[in-house]
Amino acid sequence: MIPDRERTTGSLFERMEASPARNWQGSSIHALRQSIRQNLRNILNTRSGSCRGAPELGIDEPAGAENFRESMSLAIAQCIERYEPRISHAEMQAVVSSAASPLDMTFHITARVTFNETHEVLEFDMAPNGSQHYRVD
């Protein structure tokens, strides 16, 4: 580590922007949640293999997977834990929206983060938006 260098805790995408680095000490949990939600939108909507610096970034929809829900849940959780460093553990639950379409599902994300030296649990819902992207609420 470089001495006298401030450690930033924003997402990779936030640190790449021209705005000054953020320090989450003293910020609100709401601001942290919004930042994490935006980063999840970015990483989960990146096509796997499209980032030269991190070719495994993004999620692949498992083709012909025997248990599609379980395979997608695992792929999403691994992507989140690998590319959102503020989340220490992510749990996924696939919720089928309609009996008519078993592939029309929402993923409920329960994420553990450390914020201002306390452990917090944040929850998000992720669903396909119909144009090969995911909506994160």
mmCIF file of the C-alpha atoms, coordinates in Angstrom:
data_MODEL
# 
_entry.id   MODEL 
# 
loop_
_atom_site.group_PDB 
_atom_site.id 
_atom_site.type_symbol 
_atom_site.label_atom_id 
_atom_site.label_alt_id 
_atom_site.label_comp_id 
_atom_site.label_asym_id 
_atom_site.label_entity_id 
_atom_site.label_seq_id 
_atom_site.pdbx_PDB_ins_code 
_atom_site.Cartn_x 
_atom_site.Cartn_y 
_atom_site.Cartn_z 
_atom_site.occupancy 
_atom_site.B_iso_or_equiv 
_atom_site.pdbx_formal_charge 
_atom_site.auth_seq_id 
_atom_site.auth_comp_id 
_atom_site.auth_asym_id 
_atom_site.auth_atom_id 
_atom_site.pdbx_PDB_model_num 
ATOM 1   C CA . MET A 1 1   ? 0.000   0.000   0.000   1.00 0.00 ? 1   MET A CA 1 
ATOM 2   C CA . ILE A 1 2   ? 1.207   3.485   -0.792  1.00 0.00 ? 2   ILE A CA 1 
ATOM 3   C CA . PRO A 1 3   ? 1.812   5.602   2.346   1.00 0.00 ? 3   PRO A CA 1 
ATOM 4   C CA . ASP A 1 4   ? -0.252  8.780   2.825   1.00 0.00 ? 4   ASP A CA 1 
ATOM 5   C CA . ARG A 1 5   ? -2.743  7.685   0.191   1.00 0.00 ? 5   ARG A CA 1 
ATOM 6   C CA . GLU A 1 6   ? -6.385  7.987   1.149   1.00 0.00 ? 6   GLU A CA 1 
ATOM 7   C CA . ARG A 1 7   ? -8.254  4.730   0.823   1.00 0.00 ? 7   ARG A CA 1 
ATOM 8   C CA . THR A 1 8   ? -11.522 5.174   -1.052  1.00 0.00 ? 8   THR A CA 1 
ATOM 9   C CA . THR A 1 9   ? -14.502 2.936   -0.533  1.00 0.00 ? 9   THR A CA 1 
ATOM 10  C CA . GLY A 1 10  ? -16.683 3.890   -3.494  1.00 0.00 ? 10  GLY A CA 1 
ATOM 11  C CA . SER A 1 11  ? -17.367 1.439   -6.294  1.00 0.00 ? 11  SER A CA 1 
ATOM 12  C CA . LEU A 1 12  ? -14.927 0.956   -9.144  1.00 0.00 ? 12  LEU A CA 1 
ATOM 13  C CA . PHE A 1 13  ? -17.229 2.922   -11.449 1.00 0.00 ? 13  PHE A CA 1 
ATOM 14  C CA . GLU A 1 14  ? -17.457 5.817   -8.977  1.00 0.00 ? 14  GLU A CA 1 
ATOM 15  C CA . ARG A 1 15  ? -13.683 5.936   -8.576  1.00 0.00 ? 15  ARG A CA 1 
ATOM 16  C CA . MET A 1 16  ? -13.259 6.040   -12.357 1.00 0.00 ? 16  MET A CA 1 
ATOM 17  C CA . GLU A 1 17  ? -15.485 9.129   -12.631 1.00 0.00 ? 17  GLU A CA 1 
ATOM 18  C CA . ALA A 1 18  ? -13.895 12.570  -12.529 1.00 0.00 ? 18  ALA A CA 1 
ATOM 19  C CA . SER A 1 19  ? -15.619 13.468  -9.266  1.00 0.00 ? 19  SER A CA 1 
ATOM 20  C CA . PRO A 1 20  ? -13.546 13.459  -6.072  1.00 0.00 ? 20  PRO A CA 1 
ATOM 21  C CA . ALA A 1 21  ? -13.263 10.196  -4.180  1.00 0.00 ? 21  ALA A CA 1 
ATOM 22  C CA . ARG A 1 22  ? -15.868 9.571   -1.513  1.00 0.00 ? 22  ARG A CA 1 
ATOM 23  C CA . ASN A 1 23  ? -15.203 8.554   2.024   1.00 0.00 ? 23  ASN A CA 1 
ATOM 24  C CA . TRP A 1 24  ? -18.210 6.765   3.508   1.00 0.00 ? 24  TRP A CA 1 
ATOM 25  C CA . GLN A 1 25  ? -17.362 7.640   7.114   1.00 0.00 ? 25  GLN A CA 1 
ATOM 26  C CA . GLY A 1 26  ? -20.052 10.058  8.230   1.00 0.00 ? 26  GLY A CA 1 
ATOM 27  C CA . SER A 1 27  ? -22.286 9.404   5.222   1.00 0.00 ? 27  SER A CA 1 
ATOM 28  C CA . SER A 1 28  ? -25.786 8.059   5.539   1.00 0.00 ? 28  SER A CA 1 
ATOM 29  C CA . ILE A 1 29  ? -26.759 4.437   5.045   1.00 0.00 ? 29  ILE A CA 1 
ATOM 30  C CA . HIS A 1 30  ? -29.135 5.724   2.347   1.00 0.00 ? 30  HIS A CA 1 
ATOM 31  C CA . ALA A 1 31  ? -26.223 7.185   0.337   1.00 0.00 ? 31  ALA A CA 1 
ATOM 32  C CA . LEU A 1 32  ? -24.311 3.920   0.695   1.00 0.00 ? 32  LEU A CA 1 
ATOM 33  C CA . ARG A 1 33  ? -27.349 1.906   -0.413  1.00 0.00 ? 33  ARG A CA 1 
ATOM 34  C CA . GLN A 1 34  ? -27.820 4.136   -3.481  1.00 0.00 ? 34  GLN A CA 1 
ATOM 35  C CA . SER A 1 35  ? -24.147 3.790   -4.394  1.00 0.00 ? 35  SER A CA 1 
ATOM 36  C CA . ILE A 1 36  ? -24.218 0.009   -4.031  1.00 0.00 ? 36  ILE A CA 1 
ATOM 37  C CA . ARG A 1 37  ? -27.463 -0.210  -6.033  1.00 0.00 ? 37  ARG A CA 1 
ATOM 38  C CA . GLN A 1 38  ? -25.910 1.805   -8.877  1.00 0.00 ? 38  GLN A CA 1 
ATOM 39  C CA . ASN A 1 39  ? -22.790 -0.364  -8.866  1.00 0.00 ? 39  ASN A CA 1 
ATOM 40  C CA . LEU A 1 40  ? -24.933 -3.528  -8.910  1.00 0.00 ? 40  LEU A CA 1 
ATOM 41  C CA . ARG A 1 41  ? -26.775 -2.169  -11.955 1.00 0.00 ? 41  ARG A CA 1 
ATOM 42  C CA . ASN A 1 42  ? -23.427 -1.608  -13.659 1.00 0.00 ? 42  ASN A CA 1 
ATOM 43  C CA . ILE A 1 43  ? -21.808 -4.946  -12.865 1.00 0.00 ? 43  ILE A CA 1 
ATOM 44  C CA . LEU A 1 44  ? -24.903 -7.096  -13.404 1.00 0.00 ? 44  LEU A CA 1 
ATOM 45  C CA . ASN A 1 45  ? -25.675 -5.460  -16.758 1.00 0.00 ? 45  ASN A CA 1 
ATOM 46  C CA . THR A 1 46  ? -22.143 -5.855  -18.105 1.00 0.00 ? 46  THR A CA 1 
ATOM 47  C CA . ARG A 1 47  ? -21.954 -8.588  -20.715 1.00 0.00 ? 47  ARG A CA 1 
ATOM 48  C CA . SER A 1 48  ? -19.591 -11.335 -19.655 1.00 0.00 ? 48  SER A CA 1 
ATOM 49  C CA . GLY A 1 49  ? -16.362 -11.063 -21.652 1.00 0.00 ? 49  GLY A CA 1 
ATOM 50  C CA . SER A 1 50  ? -16.912 -7.438  -22.715 1.00 0.00 ? 50  SER A CA 1 
ATOM 51  C CA . CYS A 1 51  ? -14.443 -5.921  -20.225 1.00 0.00 ? 51  CYS A CA 1 
ATOM 52  C CA . ARG A 1 52  ? -10.829 -6.514  -21.253 1.00 0.00 ? 52  ARG A CA 1 
ATOM 53  C CA . GLY A 1 53  ? -9.468  -5.779  -17.781 1.00 0.00 ? 53  GLY A CA 1 
ATOM 54  C CA . ALA A 1 54  ? -11.851 -8.262  -16.139 1.00 0.00 ? 54  ALA A CA 1 
ATOM 55  C CA . PRO A 1 55  ? -13.228 -10.667 -18.757 1.00 0.00 ? 55  PRO A CA 1 
ATOM 56  C CA . GLU A 1 56  ? -15.213 -12.607 -16.138 1.00 0.00 ? 56  GLU A CA 1 
ATOM 57  C CA . LEU A 1 57  ? -17.128 -9.440  -15.089 1.00 0.00 ? 57  LEU A CA 1 
ATOM 58  C CA . GLY A 1 58  ? -20.869 -9.821  -15.622 1.00 0.00 ? 58  GLY A CA 1 
ATOM 59  C CA . ILE A 1 59  ? -23.102 -12.858 -15.531 1.00 0.00 ? 59  ILE A CA 1 
ATOM 60  C CA . ASP A 1 60  ? -23.746 -15.515 -18.128 1.00 0.00 ? 60  ASP A CA 1 
ATOM 61  C CA . GLU A 1 61  ? -27.199 -16.983 -18.268 1.00 0.00 ? 61  GLU A CA 1 
ATOM 62  C CA . PRO A 1 62  ? -26.628 -20.724 -17.918 1.00 0.00 ? 62  PRO A CA 1 
ATOM 63  C CA . ALA A 1 63  ? -27.667 -22.431 -21.137 1.00 0.00 ? 63  ALA A CA 1 
ATOM 64  C CA . GLY A 1 64  ? -29.555 -25.656 -20.602 1.00 0.00 ? 64  GLY A CA 1 
ATOM 65  C CA . ALA A 1 65  ? -28.895 -25.679 -16.882 1.00 0.00 ? 65  ALA A CA 1 
ATOM 66  C CA . GLU A 1 66  ? -30.777 -28.415 -15.092 1.00 0.00 ? 66  GLU A CA 1 
ATOM 67  C CA . ASN A 1 67  ? -31.786 -26.066 -12.301 1.00 0.00 ? 67  ASN A CA 1 
ATOM 68  C CA . PHE A 1 68  ? -31.924 -22.626 -13.914 1.00 0.00 ? 68  PHE A CA 1 
ATOM 69  C CA . ARG A 1 69  ? -32.932 -20.745 -10.752 1.00 0.00 ? 69  ARG A CA 1 
ATOM 70  C CA . GLU A 1 70  ? -30.132 -22.234 -8.669  1.00 0.00 ? 70  GLU A CA 1 
ATOM 71  C CA . SER A 1 71  ? -27.530 -21.686 -11.401 1.00 0.00 ? 71  SER A CA 1 
ATOM 72  C CA . MET A 1 72  ? -28.552 -18.051 -11.929 1.00 0.00 ? 72  MET A CA 1 
ATOM 73  C CA . SER A 1 73  ? -28.648 -17.384 -8.175  1.00 0.00 ? 73  SER A CA 1 
ATOM 74  C CA . LEU A 1 74  ? -25.121 -18.745 -7.792  1.00 0.00 ? 74  LEU A CA 1 
ATOM 75  C CA . ALA A 1 75  ? -23.800 -16.765 -10.791 1.00 0.00 ? 75  ALA A CA 1 
ATOM 76  C CA . ILE A 1 76  ? -25.342 -13.516 -9.515  1.00 0.00 ? 76  ILE A CA 1 
ATOM 77  C CA . ALA A 1 77  ? -24.049 -14.003 -5.953  1.00 0.00 ? 77  ALA A CA 1 
ATOM 78  C CA . GLN A 1 78  ? -20.521 -14.765 -7.210  1.00 0.00 ? 78  GLN A CA 1 
ATOM 79  C CA . CYS A 1 79  ? -20.510 -11.689 -9.456  1.00 0.00 ? 79  CYS A CA 1 
ATOM 80  C CA . ILE A 1 80  ? -21.714 -9.444  -6.619  1.00 0.00 ? 80  ILE A CA 1 
ATOM 81  C CA . GLU A 1 81  ? -19.200 -10.780 -4.102  1.00 0.00 ? 81  GLU A CA 1 
ATOM 82  C CA . ARG A 1 82  ? -16.350 -10.476 -6.597  1.00 0.00 ? 82  ARG A CA 1 
ATOM 83  C CA . TYR A 1 83  ? -17.087 -6.988  -7.980  1.00 0.00 ? 83  TYR A CA 1 
ATOM 84  C CA . GLU A 1 84  ? -18.831 -5.105  -5.162  1.00 0.00 ? 84  GLU A CA 1 
ATOM 85  C CA . PRO A 1 85  ? -16.143 -4.961  -2.460  1.00 0.00 ? 85  PRO A CA 1 
ATOM 86  C CA . ARG A 1 86  ? -18.404 -3.289  0.101   1.00 0.00 ? 86  ARG A CA 1 
ATOM 87  C CA . ILE A 1 87  ? -20.563 -6.427  0.236   1.00 0.00 ? 87  ILE A CA 1 
ATOM 88  C CA . SER A 1 88  ? -19.018 -9.152  2.359   1.00 0.00 ? 88  SER A CA 1 
ATOM 89  C CA . HIS A 1 89  ? -21.678 -11.785 1.669   1.00 0.00 ? 89  HIS A CA 1 
ATOM 90  C CA . ALA A 1 90  ? -24.622 -11.971 -0.728  1.00 0.00 ? 90  ALA A CA 1 
ATOM 91  C CA . GLU A 1 91  ? -27.518 -14.392 -0.490  1.00 0.00 ? 91  GLU A CA 1 
ATOM 92  C CA . MET A 1 92  ? -29.909 -14.894 -3.372  1.00 0.00 ? 92  MET A CA 1 
ATOM 93  C CA . GLN A 1 93  ? -33.470 -16.121 -3.474  1.00 0.00 ? 93  GLN A CA 1 
ATOM 94  C CA . ALA A 1 94  ? -35.229 -16.667 -6.792  1.00 0.00 ? 94  ALA A CA 1 
ATOM 95  C CA . VAL A 1 95  ? -38.920 -15.758 -6.683  1.00 0.00 ? 95  VAL A CA 1 
ATOM 96  C CA . VAL A 1 96  ? -41.073 -16.925 -9.589  1.00 0.00 ? 96  VAL A CA 1 
ATOM 97  C CA . SER A 1 97  ? -43.535 -14.162 -10.449 1.00 0.00 ? 97  SER A CA 1 
ATOM 98  C CA . SER A 1 98  ? -46.044 -16.228 -12.380 1.00 0.00 ? 98  SER A CA 1 
ATOM 99  C CA . ALA A 1 99  ? -46.846 -19.915 -12.726 1.00 0.00 ? 99  ALA A CA 1 
ATOM 100 C CA . ALA A 1 100 ? -47.356 -19.374 -16.464 1.00 0.00 ? 100 ALA A CA 1 
ATOM 101 C CA . SER A 1 101 ? -43.720 -18.397 -17.059 1.00 0.00 ? 101 SER A CA 1 
ATOM 102 C CA . PRO A 1 102 ? -41.156 -20.100 -14.798 1.00 0.00 ? 102 PRO A CA 1 
ATOM 103 C CA . LEU A 1 103 ? -38.334 -18.030 -16.332 1.00 0.00 ? 103 LEU A CA 1 
ATOM 104 C CA . ASP A 1 104 ? -40.088 -14.771 -15.370 1.00 0.00 ? 104 ASP A CA 1 
ATOM 105 C CA . MET A 1 105 ? -38.534 -14.388 -11.946 1.00 0.00 ? 105 MET A CA 1 
ATOM 106 C CA . THR A 1 106 ? -37.159 -11.847 -9.545  1.00 0.00 ? 106 THR A CA 1 
ATOM 107 C CA . PHE A 1 107 ? -34.012 -12.398 -7.516  1.00 0.00 ? 107 PHE A CA 1 
ATOM 108 C CA . HIS A 1 108 ? -34.117 -11.121 -3.948  1.00 0.00 ? 108 HIS A CA 1 
ATOM 109 C CA . ILE A 1 109 ? -30.609 -10.110 -2.823  1.00 0.00 ? 109 ILE A CA 1 
ATOM 110 C CA . THR A 1 110 ? -29.693 -9.937  0.853   1.00 0.00 ? 110 THR A CA 1 
ATOM 111 C CA . ALA A 1 111 ? -26.274 -8.317  1.260   1.00 0.00 ? 111 ALA A CA 1 
ATOM 112 C CA . ARG A 1 112 ? -24.102 -7.870  4.323   1.00 0.00 ? 112 ARG A CA 1 
ATOM 113 C CA . VAL A 1 113 ? -22.001 -4.706  4.504   1.00 0.00 ? 113 VAL A CA 1 
ATOM 114 C CA . THR A 1 114 ? -19.932 -2.965  7.147   1.00 0.00 ? 114 THR A CA 1 
ATOM 115 C CA . PHE A 1 115 ? -20.869 0.701   7.476   1.00 0.00 ? 115 PHE A CA 1 
ATOM 116 C CA . ASN A 1 116 ? -19.349 3.146   9.967   1.00 0.00 ? 116 ASN A CA 1 
ATOM 117 C CA . GLU A 1 117 ? -17.966 0.202   11.943  1.00 0.00 ? 117 GLU A CA 1 
ATOM 118 C CA . THR A 1 118 ? -21.360 -1.515  12.246  1.00 0.00 ? 118 THR A CA 1 
ATOM 119 C CA . HIS A 1 119 ? -22.704 -4.464  10.297  1.00 0.00 ? 119 HIS A CA 1 
ATOM 120 C CA . GLU A 1 120 ? -25.746 -3.725  8.158   1.00 0.00 ? 120 GLU A CA 1 
ATOM 121 C CA . VAL A 1 121 ? -27.989 -5.881  5.997   1.00 0.00 ? 121 VAL A CA 1 
ATOM 122 C CA . LEU A 1 122 ? -29.214 -4.353  2.747   1.00 0.00 ? 122 LEU A CA 1 
ATOM 123 C CA . GLU A 1 123 ? -31.880 -5.895  0.539   1.00 0.00 ? 123 GLU A CA 1 
ATOM 124 C CA . PHE A 1 124 ? -32.385 -5.436  -3.195  1.00 0.00 ? 124 PHE A CA 1 
ATOM 125 C CA . ASP A 1 125 ? -34.615 -6.983  -5.840  1.00 0.00 ? 125 ASP A CA 1 
ATOM 126 C CA . MET A 1 126 ? -33.274 -7.728  -9.290  1.00 0.00 ? 126 MET A CA 1 
ATOM 127 C CA . ALA A 1 127 ? -35.444 -8.592  -12.290 1.00 0.00 ? 127 ALA A CA 1 
ATOM 128 C CA . PRO A 1 128 ? -35.024 -8.732  -16.072 1.00 0.00 ? 128 PRO A CA 1 
ATOM 129 C CA . ASN A 1 129 ? -36.394 -5.593  -17.721 1.00 0.00 ? 129 ASN A CA 1 
ATOM 130 C CA . GLY A 1 130 ? -37.201 -7.230  -21.058 1.00 0.00 ? 130 GLY A CA 1 
ATOM 131 C CA . SER A 1 131 ? -34.234 -5.844  -23.013 1.00 0.00 ? 131 SER A CA 1 
ATOM 132 C CA . GLN A 1 132 ? -31.481 -8.226  -21.843 1.00 0.00 ? 132 GLN A CA 1 
ATOM 133 C CA . HIS A 1 133 ? -30.718 -6.032  -18.837 1.00 0.00 ? 133 HIS A CA 1 
ATOM 134 C CA . TYR A 1 134 ? -31.540 -6.253  -15.163 1.00 0.00 ? 134 TYR A CA 1 
ATOM 135 C CA . ARG A 1 135 ? -33.391 -3.741  -13.034 1.00 0.00 ? 135 ARG A CA 1 
ATOM 136 C CA . VAL A 1 136 ? -32.106 -3.394  -9.454  1.00 0.00 ? 136 VAL A CA 1 
ATOM 137 C CA . ASP A 1 137 ? -34.575 -1.921  -6.939  1.00 0.00 ? 137 ASP A CA 1 
# 
